[in-house]
Amino acid sequence: MKKIINYIAIALILFSATSCDKEPELNENLHGYYSLSLDIVYPSNSPYIAEFNGQNISETKFLRSIEKGELKIYPKDDNTPELVVKDYNIIENGEKIRLIKLPGQIIELYEEKKFVTLQNNIQFMSDRYKAVFNGQELAKGLNYYKKANGLNGNLEMYEEGTLDPILSQPFSLIETGANVINLLQLSETLFLDVPEDIEPDPESDQYTKVRFFYTPNVFPGVEKIKLEVLEYTNLTPLGSIEMNVGELSPYLTIDWDIVTNAGGNLNGLCQIITDVETGNILVDGGTNYDAVINFIKNNNYKKVTCQIPIGGITINPIVNLSNKW
């Protein structure tokens, strides 16, 4: 009987010890703390401060037993909240408070499913111009756009100080995938679509890849041209390409060893341009010594984009659409 009593006493002691070991873990789960943090998804440099239940989240830890509370977002150095969420749920939204501020709008909670992204690669002639889609001004580079504002609309271009757009054209965003605008402003109201360049680089600096485009005022009424590239001195053919008005041509590869061998020290290029529909020669570099494609091997270009000017005589590279070795 005594042994039985002793066993019971030992069991009680062990149970008591086990209970004591588990109590701190239980208390930590019930009464532990968490920290809230602020994540401004866009724009990245927005200066804001957040309060949860009246406490600055950067200075306070909050009991885990508190799952909901009032969230206020203040601009830095301003006592008036720009956003108030009466019932912010930490369990649903997480400890990282994600916010977004679109141009011309107040800051709001960011939910990825409600937004699409847009990469704006428009190259304007100067800072006097801007692009707007469905009322939202587009910053250069990455933009966020709210789906609820409509995925279809007009892309509009404005010049500083004007109320009416200088250009308006239909534009649509896709919900999934990449939305990119690649345009180059050629004149106040003329823009060239410049799609993403996926052309591989040449094998070495022995070669340069060149492409061309022309606008409607260059050869009025001519919808498609053929451009033949020749070595300037001996008129050795280097290749030819065709292009529609207002569109970029494919790339043509120039082998500078051929140019050097044919042209001595000049290393120059010239062109013959023909109207594809009629066969009429518009520019004849074989007889017009002023006709020239104005870059040489020493420019060290690996890929070049050239604009054919009015008349098509002197063709120059567009520097910001060209790359060097």
Secondary structure, 3 states (H helix, E strand, C coil): CHHHHHHHHHHHHHHHHHHHHHHHHHHHHHHCEECCEEEEEECCCCCEEEEECCEECCCCCEECCCCEEEEEEEECCCCCCCEEEEEEEHHHHCCEEEEECCCCCCCEECCHHHEEEEEECCECCCCCEEEEECCEEECCEEEEEEHHHCCEEEEEEEECCCCCCCEEEEEECCCCCCCEECEEECCCCCEEECCCCCCCCCCCCCEEEEEEECCCCCCCCCCEEEEEEEECCCCCEEEEEEEECCCCCCCEEEEHHHHHHHHCCCCCEEEEEEECCCCCEEEECCCCCCCEECCCHHHCEEEEEEECCCCCCEEEECHHHCEEC
